[in-house]
Amino acid sequence: METNFETIVIGGGVIGSGIAYHLSERYKEGILVLDKKFPMNGTSGSTQAWVWVHNKTPSWYAEFSMYSAELYPYLSRKIGDVEYKRTGGLSPFFKEEDREKAQQLADSYQNIGIKIKVLSRDEVLEKEPSINPKVVGATFSTIDGNVNPFRLIDMYMRAAKKNGVQYSTNTKVTAIEKKDGKFIVIADQKTYVCKNLILAGGTWSRELGKMVGIDIPINQLRGQILVTEPLKPFLNYTISGLRQANNGEVLVGYSMEQAGFDRSTTLDVIQETANMAIHYVPSLKKAKVVRAFSGIRAMPEDGFPIIGKVPDVENLYVAATHSGVTLSPLIGTLITELIVDGEASIPIDRYSISRFG
């Protein structure tokens, strides 16, 4: 393999591979992706894989997510079938006092073009008859959906490689040095040199940042997910907390635990997750659970993406966030614009790492 590159991306998950693909559209050579294991081995391969916009607050963050969701149909046409489905999203509530909060959310979205409808009980049951009849209402948006994360990353990689991107997997970065305007990256006793360096290591972002003398305030949050046996299609929408995949399996879960890098599943959370599923969709009580798994989210300290140039370190970029599946098309586009054009097509100052001081 070559050792000199124009750009090196550290991290081959949905964010890193998305950046590599979008960058390869603008220039066809000199891009290397380094991944410490193999893409899909980490967070990107252990996710519900929602493309989710509504319910995100404040409204400017929902707007950012909306821009990315709108890129998915075009992305699917370019890289191939990633099983993207814009199902629409339902977020049910079971207490009447939650209706006011739901209406406030809908009102706050009006100015940014995200249409949220606050549904009555009857409207919810008409849209999704399997929902618990004790439901009081729900917020509903047509823009939400889901994707197959394995197909998404695989298609990103195939398209990127077709454009000349090189991948080096099972290659752990151990040191980074800036010298004479170039980055020197040491990985598995090999040395790589590049002009542009993109840190997209997800949950390992903090460790990567230390190698170049910066603090990327990313923490780890574990989420546990249940998977049922394949069932006949019966869920019409992506519901906050569960969705039905193309093969009929129902994926359930939205837990958040501080457990470091421990990807164990635990009985207490699995029981809570199963109870949540039955509360939302009572018929799932009869479904067999075939497996449970957990994934580790890359969660910035303030909950919002960290994207863009690193101040005072020329040609160093960072892309670290949760909701990577939702945001990957937009982040890939924006990082590419920063490198090739020198500026992004939309304001991203609020997502700069500089906000942490």
N, C-alpha and C positions, 0 to 999 in steps of 0.2 A: 504494500500500500504506500501511496505517496505520503510525504510528511509535511509538505508545505501547502497551505490552503488559504483562500481568500477569507473564508468564514468557517468557524467551527461552532456547532451547536452541541452543548453538553446536556444530554437528556433526550431520549427517543420516545417518550410517551406522547400523548395526544397533543400537548402543547409544543414540544420539541419537533415532532414529526410534522405538525401543521406548519410551523415556521419554516422548516427545511423545504417542504413542498412549495409554499407560496414564494419563498425566496428563489427557488429554482425556476420559477416561471419568468423571473426577471433577468437572471443570468444563469447560464447552463453549465458552469464549471466552478470548481474550487470550493465545494461545500462538503463538509464532513460532519456526520452525527456520531457522537460517542455516547454509548449507553453502558452503564455499569453491569447490567444484566442483559435483558432482552426486552424490547418494547412489548407492552402488555403484561409484563411480569409484576409491575407495581400498581399504582393507583388506577391507571387507565384501563387495566384489565380486571378491576374489581369495583365496579360502579353500577349504579342503576341506569346511567347513561341517559338521563333526561336532557332534552334541550328545553330549558325552563326559563321563562321570563317573568311571568306574573307572580306576585308575592314578594319580589325582591324590593328592598327599600334601602336608601331613599329612591325617589323616582329617577334620579340621574343614573343610578346603577342599573335599574330596570331598563332604561333607555339604551345603555351600553350593551346589555344582554340582548335587547331587541335587534340592534344592528347586526349582531352575530347570527342570531336565529334566522334573520332574513337572508343571510348568505348561504344557508344550507341547501336550498333547492338548486342553486347555481353550482355549488361545490359538488353535489351529487352527479350533476351532468358532466362535470369535468373529470372527476377521478373514478367514477363508477358507483355502482349500487352499494350504499352503506346502510341500507334498510332504514333510511330516515322516514319517519312518519309524523306529519303535523296533525296529530290527533285532536288538538285542543286540550286544555288543562282545567281540571276541576280541583278546587280546594274547599272541601266541605267543612261546615261548622255545625255544632250540635247544641249551642246555647244562643238564645235570642239576643243576648247582650253583645254577641260578636258581630251582629249585623251592622252596627254603627261603624265599627272598626273596618269592616269590609267595604262599606260605602266610602269611607274616608280614603281608603286605598284606591278605589276606582276613581274618585274625584281627583286625586293627586296625579293620576296617570293621564288625565284628559289632555293636558297641555303638551305631552310628548308623543301623542298619537297611539298609545296602547289602549285599546278598548277592552275594558273589563265590565262584565255584567254581574250584578249581584242577584243571584237566583233565589226564588222562593222554594219552599219545600217541594211543591208540586213540579216546578220546573226542573229541579235537580233529579227527581225520580223519573221524569219523562225522558231526560237525557241519559241517565244511567240507572236503569231499573234495579240493578243489583245492589245499589247503595242502601245502607241501613235506613229503613223507613222512619227512624227516629231523627233523621237529619232535619235541621231547621232551615238550612240554606247553604249556599256555596258561592264563591267567586269563580267566574268562568272566563277564560280567554282562548281565542282561536289560535294564537300564535305558538302555544306550547306543543311539545311532542317528545319524541325519543328517537334513539338511533342504536344500531348495533355497534358497540365500541370496538369489538374485534375486527369487524369489517372496516370500520372507519380508519383505524390505525394501519391496518394492512393495506388499504387503498392509498392512504397518504404515502406509505413507504414505497409502494409499487410505482406511484406516479412520480415521486421524488427521484427514485433510482432511474426511472426512464429519462428523467431530465439531467442525469449525471451526478446526482448526490451519492456520496459514498457513506456507508454505515460501518461502524466498527462496534460490535456488540460484545458483551461480557468483557468490557474494557473500562476498568475503574480509574477515574482521574484521581491522582494522588498529590499533584502539585501544579500550580499555575504561577508563572512569572511574567512581568511586563518588562521588556528590554528592547531598546532601540526602536520603539514604536510598534513592536510586535508582541503577541502573546506566545509564550512558550508553555505548552501543556504537556505534562508528564502523565502517562497512563499506561499501566502495566509495563513499566520499564521501557516504553517507547516514547519518543519525543515528537510532538507535532507543533508546527509554527503557523500562526495565522494573523491576519490583520484585524478581523472582526471576531469577537467572542460573545456568544449568547449563552447565558446561564438559564437553562430551562430544566433544572433537575428536580422540580417538584418538591417532595418532602425532604430532599437532601439539599435544598437551596441554601440553607444557613451554613452548612459545612462548605459548600462550594464558594460562597461569598468570603468566608474567612481566608481562603487561599489567595484572594486578591485584595484582602484588607478591607472588606466592606461587610456590614451587617445586613443580611437579608432576613427580616424578622418573620420567618415562617415556622409555625408550630404544626404538630401532628394531631389530627383528630380521627379516631377510629370509628368506622361505621359498619354495622353488621346487617347482613341481608339474608333473608330466607328465599328459597326458590321452591315452588310447588311442582308437582308432576304436570305434564302438559294437559291442559283443559281445553274444551271446545271454546272458541272465541266468545266471550260474553262481556268484556269490558270495552266500552266504546271510546273512552278517553284515558289520557294519562292523569292519574289522581295523585295528589301530593301524598306520598308514602307508598304507592304501589302502582304497578303497570303490568300489562300483559304483553309478552314478547310475541314475535311472529310465530314461534313454534308452539305457542299455547301456554308456556310456563308463565306463572305470575311471580314477579319479583317484588318483595315486600321489605321495607326498612328505611329508616331515616334517623338512626341513632347517632349520637355524637359523644365520644368518650375520650378523655385524655389518657392515652395508654402508650404514648411514645410510638415506637415502631412495632409493637406487639400486635400481630394480626390474628391472634386467637379469637375463637368465638366462645361466648360465655352463656351459660344456661339462663341466667337472669334476664339478660338483654334479649335472647332468643324468645323467651316466654313473653316479655313485654311486646316484642315485635309481632308475635303470633296473635296476641290479644288485640293489638291495634288493627291488624288485618281483619279479624273477625268483627270488631266494632264497626269498621268502615263497610265491610262487605260480608254479611253474616254467612252467606253460602260457602265461603272459604273454610268454614269449620270442618267441612267434609273432605277438603283437599289434602292429599298426602304431601308432606314436605320431603323433597328428595335430597336437598343439601342446604347447607348454610355456609356463608363465607364472610370475610370481613376485608375491608380496604382502609387505607390510611389517606385521609385528605391532607392536602397541603394548604394550611389555613394561615393567611397573613394575620398579624396581631390585631389589626383593626377590621378584619373581615373583607377587605376590598383588594382587588388585584394589584400586583406590583408589576408595572410594565414600563419599558422604555429605556432610554439612555441612563447610564450611571454618571452622575455629575463628577467632574474632575478626573475621570478615567476615560480617555479617548477610545472610542470604538468598542466600549464594553456595554452590553445590553443585558437586561434581566427580564424574564417573563415567569412569574411565580404566582400561582393562584389556585383556589378551589374552583369548582364549576368549569373545569377545563374542557369538558365535552361541549358544553354550551358555547364557550368563548373561543375555542380554538380557531375557527375560520377568521374571526375578527382579529385576534392577536397575531396570527400568522400574517395577515394583511398589513397590520400596523407596524410590526417590527420590520417587515420588508420595506415599507415606505420610509422608515427612519434610516435604514442602511442605504437604500438606493437613491432616494429623493432628498434625504436630509430632514424631512418633516413628515408628520402624520396627517392624514386627510381629515381627521376629526381631533378636537382638543383632548389630550390625555394627561395634562399636567396634574390633575387630581390623583392619577394613578402612579405618579413618579415615586421612586424610592426616597427621594429627597424629603418627602413629607414626614419621615421618621427622624429627621435631623441627623 
